Amino acid sequence: MTTRPVDFLLVGLGNPGPEYTLTRHNAGFLFIDYLANVMALDQKWQVPPIFQRRMALSADIHDVVFSYQKGNVSNSLRIVFAKPLTYMNESGVAVKKIMDYYQMTDPKKLIVVSDDINTLPGALAIQDGGDLKSLAGQKGQESIATTLGTTNFIRFRLGVGKPPSGSTTTIPQWVLGPFGREGKEMDLFAYLMGHTTQALLDFVQTNDLKLCRKKFTKSKKIPSGLVPTESLISPIHIEGM
């Protein structure tokens, strides 16, 4: 698309295949598609986002230049969206290939979006650094940290919560289960995708993670006035399948 350096690599985690599309573990994939559509509308692009299936990189790739204006100043960012095709637990393999291909060496330019069972539905957690224990419970994040040899990348963790108290559902069954309508779970996740979009666009334009975390992760309340959601699917086109 362009020879300019990549400003940010945005990786959404999930599992490929239609049987996983609407599962909680595919929160990262769902968000990537959602954000790509938000950007397309903002930039007045006339077609749904187009991802290229790059088997050499083990990922679907959407490489864009996003233009924005702050006050009287116009700016732009090259952002590479990626959805690994390696399955969740081997996400690091794809991320390493992508970073090598785009000659990216700074882990601070890597933003990874995933589900998080330790965060309430509808809530966002933002992390960077820490030890491997800070990634506990998210095998995709652990794979990336282990493969890259660092935890110094940005992590946007989308709350999906845990099985209800007294439930016989295991954690693997929970994350591999679909978002449901009970407890307004789908509505909460739709809200969270919009909220996370605001947070992520704020961060990439300011590069101030501390301020972003303060603005977007403090509320622990379930948002009121949730808009009923019919679908969590955002339209995209994949070339090279």
Phi, psi and chi 1 to 4 in degrees:
 res  aa     phi    psi   chi1   chi2   chi3   chi4
   1 MET       -  -46.9  158.2  172.0  -97.0      -
   2 THR  -155.8  156.5  176.1      -      -      -
   3 THR   -95.0   -3.4   57.5      -      -      -
   4 ARG   -67.4  150.1   67.2  178.4  -78.7 -178.4
   5 PRO   -61.6  153.8  -20.3   31.9      -      -
   6 VAL   -76.4  129.0  174.3      -      -      -
   7 ASP   -82.1  -40.3  -67.4  -67.3      -      -
   8 PHE  -146.2  139.3  -69.9   99.2      -      -
   9 LEU  -103.2  117.8  169.5   59.4      -      -
  10 LEU  -108.9  110.0  178.4   58.7      -      -
  11 VAL  -110.0  123.4  178.9      -      -      -
  12 GLY  -100.9  133.3      -      -      -      -
  13 LEU   -97.1  146.8  -60.1 -172.4      -      -
  14 GLY   177.0 -168.7      -      -      -      -
  15 ASN  -118.4  135.2  -68.8  -52.2      -      -
  16 PRO   -74.3  155.1   28.2  -34.1      -      -
  17 GLY   113.3  140.4      -      -      -      -
  18 PRO   -62.2  -26.1   20.4  -32.1      -      -
  19 GLU   -69.1  -15.5   66.9  -89.0   33.9      -
  20 TYR  -106.0   -5.9  -63.2  109.7      -      -
  21 THR   -51.3  -47.6  -61.8      -      -      -
  22 LEU  -103.1   17.9  -72.8  171.5      -      -
  23 THR   -80.1  158.2   62.3      -      -      -
  24 ARG   -62.3  -32.7  -61.0  175.7 -177.6   92.4
  25 HIS   -67.7  -16.1 -134.8   19.1      -      -
  26 ASN   -96.9   20.7  -89.6   38.9      -      -
  27 ALA   -54.3  -39.1      -      -      -      -
  28 GLY   -64.8  -43.3      -      -      -      -
  29 PHE   -62.2  -47.3  -82.1   15.5      -      -
  30 LEU   -58.8  -41.6  -70.3  166.7      -      -
  31 PHE   -68.0  -42.1  173.9   75.1      -      -
  32 ILE   -57.5  -46.2  -72.7  -72.3      -      -
  33 ASP   -63.1  -40.7  -67.4  -11.2      -      -
  34 TYR   -62.9  -49.6  176.5   88.2      -      -
  35 LEU   -64.5  -39.1  178.2   60.6      -      -
  36 ALA   -59.6  -37.7      -      -      -      -
  37 ASN   -70.4  -40.4  -86.3  -91.6      -      -
  38 VAL   -59.3  -44.9  170.3      -      -      -
  39 MET   -64.2  -41.5  -79.5 -167.6  175.0      -
  40 ALA   -60.0  -42.1      -      -      -      -
  41 LEU   -66.4  -43.3  -72.7  170.8      -      -
  42 ASP   -62.3  -39.7  179.7   83.6      -      -
  43 GLN   -86.0   -1.1  -57.1  -67.6  -72.3      -
  44 LYS    61.6   33.9  -63.7 -179.6  171.2   58.5
  45 TRP   -73.3  143.3  -63.5  -32.3      -      -
  46 GLN   -93.2   -3.4  -60.7  -59.1  -48.3      -
  47 VAL  -128.1  157.6  -65.0      -      -      -
  48 PRO   -59.6  154.8  -21.8   32.8      -      -
  49 PRO   -55.4  138.3  -23.7   33.4      -      -
  50 ILE  -109.2  120.8  -62.0  173.2      -      -
  51 PHE  -101.7  141.0  -76.0   72.2      -      -
  52 GLN  -100.0  127.1  -57.4  -68.7  -28.1      -
  53 ARG   -79.1  107.5  178.0  142.9  -65.3 -179.4
  54 ARG  -108.9   90.8  -56.4  -76.7  -63.5  -81.0
  55 MET   -64.2  -30.5  -63.5  -50.5  -62.9      -
  56 ALA   -64.2  -24.8      -      -      -      -
  57 LEU  -102.5   -0.7  -57.9 -177.8      -      -
  58 SER    55.2   41.8  -57.7      -      -      -
  59 ALA  -160.4  157.7      -      -      -      -
  60 ASP   -91.4  131.0  -71.4  -20.1      -      -
  61 ILE  -122.4  136.6  -59.8  -69.4      -      -
  62 HIS  -129.9  107.5 -179.7   51.4      -      -
  63 ASP  -107.7  113.4 -174.3   -7.1      -      -
  64 VAL  -134.1  157.9  -59.6      -      -      -
  65 VAL  -109.4  118.2  173.4      -      -      -
  66 PHE  -102.3  117.8  172.2   67.1      -      -
  67 SER   -98.4  140.9  -59.1      -      -      -
  68 TYR  -150.3  166.1   64.9   94.7      -      -
  69 GLN  -132.0  132.0 -171.6  155.4  -22.3      -
  70 LYS  -120.4  110.3  -68.3 -175.9   75.9   68.9
  71 GLY    66.4 -125.9      -      -      -      -
  72 ASN   -97.5    6.6  -65.1  -38.4      -      -
  73 VAL  -105.1  125.3  178.5      -      -      -
  74 SER   -95.8  143.1  -62.6      -      -      -
  75 ASN  -148.6  171.5 -153.1  -19.9      -      -
  76 SER  -150.5  157.1   64.4      -      -      -
  77 LEU  -134.6  138.6  -65.3  165.0      -      -
  78 ARG   -92.1  119.3 -177.0 -176.9  179.1 -171.0
  79 ILE  -122.1  127.9  -59.4  176.3      -      -
  80 VAL  -104.1  116.4  172.9      -      -      -
  81 PHE   -87.1  139.9  -67.0   69.5      -      -
  82 ALA  -142.7  139.0      -      -      -      -
  83 LYS  -125.0  105.5  -63.0 -171.0  -69.6 -176.6
  84 PRO   -60.2  144.4  -25.4   35.8      -      -
  85 LEU  -104.0   13.2  -61.0  172.2      -      -
  86 THR   -88.2   -4.1   52.8      -      -      -
  87 TYR    75.1  153.0  -69.5   90.5      -      -
  88 MET   -48.6  -50.9  179.1   68.1   76.2      -
  89 ASN   -70.8  -10.1  -66.8    1.7      -      -
  90 GLU  -116.4   25.6  -60.2  -64.9  -30.1      -
  91 SER   -57.7  -32.6  -62.3      -      -      -
  92 GLY   -60.3  -31.8      -      -      -      -
  93 VAL   -60.1  -47.7  173.4      -      -      -
  94 ALA   -67.7  -44.5      -      -      -      -
  95 VAL   -60.5  -41.4  170.9      -      -      -
  96 LYS   -63.1  -43.4  179.3   67.7  164.5   59.2
  97 LYS   -60.6  -44.1  -72.0 -179.7  179.4  179.9
  98 ILE   -65.9  -45.5  -61.2  164.8      -      -
  99 MET   -63.2  -40.0  -68.1 -171.9   71.6      -
 100 ASP   -64.6  -43.5  -73.4  -11.5      -      -
 101 TYR   -61.2  -43.4  177.0   81.9      -      -
 102 TYR   -89.5    9.0  -72.5  102.4      -      -
 103 GLN    55.7   45.7  -59.9  179.2  -23.9      -
 104 MET   -99.5  125.6  -61.5  178.4   66.9      -
 105 THR  -117.8  -14.0   57.5      -      -      -
 106 ASP   -93.6  110.8 -177.0    0.0      -      -
 107 PRO   -64.1  -18.3   22.9  -33.0      -      -
 108 LYS   -69.9  -11.6  -68.3  -67.6 -172.5 -177.8
 109 LYS   -92.4    2.4  -67.8 -177.1  178.4  -66.1
 110 LEU  -101.7  123.8  169.0   63.2      -      -
 111 ILE  -117.8  122.9  -56.3  171.4      -      -
 112 VAL  -114.2  127.6 -179.3      -      -      -
 113 VAL  -112.9  128.3 -176.1      -      -      -
 114 SER  -149.2  171.3   69.8      -      -      -
 115 ASP   -73.1  159.3   63.1  -56.8      -      -
 116 ASP  -146.4  113.4 -174.6   13.9      -      -
 117 ILE   -73.6  -18.1   60.4  171.9      -      -
 118 ASN   -90.9    5.7  -64.4  -48.6      -      -
 119 THR  -120.4  138.7  -61.1      -      -      -
 120 LEU   -63.6  147.6  -67.1  173.2      -      -
 121 PRO   -54.0  134.9  -26.7   35.6      -      -
 122 GLY    89.2   -7.1      -      -      -      -
 123 ALA  -109.3  154.3      -      -      -      -
 124 LEU  -117.6  136.4  170.7   66.2      -      -
 125 ALA  -117.3  140.1      -      -      -      -
 126 ILE  -124.9  128.1  -58.7  175.4      -      -
 127 GLN  -133.3  159.0  -63.1  176.8  -34.5      -
 128 ASP  -154.7  154.6   66.5  -35.8      -      -
 129 GLY    65.7 -154.3      -      -      -      -
 130 GLY    83.9 -178.0      -      -      -      -
 131 ASP   -97.9  179.3   56.1   23.7      -      -
 132 LEU   -62.3  -24.9  -77.5  176.0      -      -
 133 LYS   -62.1  -28.8  -70.4 -178.0 -180.0  177.8
 134 SER   -68.6  -14.1   67.1      -      -      -
 135 LEU  -100.3   -0.2  -52.4  179.8      -      -
 136 ALA   -52.7  135.0      -      -      -      -
 137 GLY    95.9   -7.1      -      -      -      -
 138 GLN  -127.7   95.9 -136.3  -57.7  -30.2      -
 139 LYS   -64.8  -30.7  -61.7  -62.6 -175.4 -177.5
 140 GLY   -66.7  -44.5      -      -      -      -
 141 GLN   -62.3  -42.2  -60.2  -90.1   13.1      -
 142 GLU   -62.0  -41.5  -69.3  178.1    8.5      -
 143 SER   -61.2  -42.3  171.3      -      -      -
 144 ILE   -65.0  -46.3  -67.0  169.2      -      -
 145 ALA   -62.3  -41.6      -      -      -      -
 146 THR   -67.3  -43.6  -59.0      -      -      -
 147 THR   -67.9  -41.6  -55.4      -      -      -
 148 LEU   -81.0  -18.5  -61.9 -177.3      -      -
 149 GLY    74.8   24.6      -      -      -      -
 150 THR  -158.4  152.7 -178.5      -      -      -
 151 THR  -107.1    9.5   60.9      -      -      -
 152 ASN   -83.1   43.1  -70.3  -34.8      -      -
 153 PHE  -116.3  162.7   54.3   93.0      -      -
 154 ILE   -84.7  136.3  -47.7  -57.8      -      -
 155 ARG  -127.2  118.4  -55.6 -176.5  -69.9  -81.4
 156 PHE  -102.3  113.6  -80.5   63.2      -      -
 157 ARG  -110.6  119.2  -57.2 -179.8   64.9  146.2
 158 LEU   -93.6  120.6  -49.6 -176.7      -      -
 159 GLY   -66.3  125.4      -      -      -      -
 160 VAL  -120.5   -3.2  -62.0      -      -      -
 161 GLY    66.8 -168.1      -      -      -      -
 162 LYS  -125.3  168.2  -65.0 -179.4  178.9  179.2
 163 PRO   -56.8  148.5  -22.4   32.6      -      -
 164 PRO   -57.1  149.7  -21.4   31.6      -      -
 165 SER   -56.6  133.2  177.2      -      -      -
 166 GLY    87.8   -5.1      -      -      -      -
 167 SER   -74.7  149.1  170.0      -      -      -
 168 THR   -90.0    0.5   58.4      -      -      -
 169 THR   -69.0  128.9  -57.4      -      -      -
 170 THR   -81.7  165.8   64.5      -      -      -
 171 ILE   -60.3  -47.6  -66.9  -62.2      -      -
 172 PRO   -57.8  -40.9  -27.5   36.9      -      -
 173 GLN   -63.4  -37.6  -70.7  171.0  -24.5      -
 174 TRP   -65.6  -51.7  176.6 -105.4      -      -
 175 VAL   -70.9  -25.5  -63.6      -      -      -
 176 LEU   -92.2    5.4  -68.3  175.2      -      -
 177 GLY   -92.9  160.4      -      -      -      -
 178 PRO   -80.9  151.9   30.7  -35.7      -      -
 179 PHE   -59.2  136.8  -73.2   99.8      -      -
 180 GLY  -118.5  178.0      -      -      -      -
 181 ARG   -90.2  -19.7  -63.2 -164.2  177.9  -80.1
 182 GLU   -62.0  134.5 -173.2  175.2  -11.8      -
 183 GLY    67.0   19.9      -      -      -      -
 184 LYS    57.1   33.7  -62.5 -174.0  176.2 -179.2
 185 GLU   -60.6  -45.1 -174.4 -176.1   15.5      -
 186 MET   -63.1  -41.7  -77.4  178.8   60.6      -
 187 ASP   -62.6  -40.3  -58.5  -16.4      -      -
 188 LEU   -64.5  -40.6  -81.0  167.0      -      -
 189 PHE   -71.7  -36.3 -171.8   71.8      -      -
 190 ALA   -61.4  -44.5      -      -      -      -
 191 TYR   -58.5  -44.4  159.9   82.7      -      -
 192 LEU   -63.5  -37.0  180.0   56.2      -      -
 193 MET   -63.0  -40.3  -71.5 -162.8  -68.4      -
 194 GLY   -66.3  -42.6      -      -      -      -
 195 HIS   -63.8  -42.8 -179.0   73.0      -      -
 196 THR   -68.2  -34.1  -56.2      -      -      -
 197 THR   -59.7  -46.2  -66.8      -      -      -
 198 GLN   -59.4  -44.0  -65.8  177.9   43.4      -
 199 ALA   -64.9  -45.3      -      -      -      -
 200 LEU   -68.3  -42.3 -163.5  143.6      -      -
 201 LEU   -66.3  -34.1  -67.8  178.1      -      -
 202 ASP   -62.7  -44.7 -179.0  -87.6      -      -
 203 PHE   -65.6  -47.9  170.0   65.5      -      -
 204 VAL   -66.8  -23.1  -61.5      -      -      -
 205 GLN   -87.9  -22.0  -67.3  176.8   42.9      -
 206 THR  -111.5  -24.7   64.0      -      -      -
 207 ASN    57.9   28.3 -148.4   27.3      -      -
 208 ASP  -114.3   90.1 -171.0  -25.1      -      -
 209 LEU   -68.9  -36.2 -167.3   66.1      -      -
 210 LYS   -61.2  -45.7 -177.2  177.5 -179.8  180.0
 211 LEU   -67.2  -40.1  179.1   60.2      -      -
 212 CYS   -59.8  -45.5 -178.8      -      -      -
 213 ARG   -61.7  -41.2 -172.2 -177.2  -71.4  120.1
 214 LYS   -64.1  -39.9 -177.8  177.5 -179.6  180.0
 215 LYS   -75.9  -31.9  -72.5  170.9   64.8  176.1
 216 PHE  -119.0   -3.1  -66.5   98.5      -      -
 217 THR  -122.6    7.1   67.8      -      -      -
 218 LYS   -80.4  -34.7  -69.5  -59.9 -178.0 -176.5
 219 SER   -73.0  129.3  177.1      -      -      -
 220 LYS  -109.0    4.0  -57.9  -60.4 -179.3 -175.7
 221 LYS   -86.2  145.5  -63.0  179.6  180.0  178.3
 222 ILE   -69.6  126.7  -66.3  177.2      -      -
 223 PRO   -62.5  143.4   20.7  -31.5      -      -
 224 SER   -90.3  161.8   58.6      -      -      -
 225 GLY    65.9   38.1      -      -      -      -
 226 LEU   -63.0  138.0  -72.0  172.5      -      -
 227 VAL   -84.4  125.7  176.8      -      -      -
 228 PRO   -57.0  134.5  -23.8   33.9      -      -
 229 THR  -113.3  127.5  -58.5      -      -      -
 230 GLU   -89.0  -29.5  -65.7  -58.4  -40.0      -
 231 SER  -154.1  147.5  174.1      -      -      -
 232 LEU  -101.6    3.6  -62.3  174.8      -      -
 233 ILE   -85.9  132.0  -60.0  -67.2      -      -
 234 SER  -111.0  137.6  -58.6      -      -      -
 235 PRO   -71.2  129.4   25.6  -34.1      -      -
 236 ILE  -139.3  166.6   63.4  162.4      -      -
 237 HIS  -124.5  135.5 -179.4   66.6      -      -
 238 ILE  -112.0  122.6  -59.1  175.5      -      -
 239 GLU  -102.3  144.9  -66.9 -174.8  -15.0      -
 240 GLY    94.2   12.4      -      -      -      -
 241 MET   -76.1      -  -68.9 -177.0   65.4      -
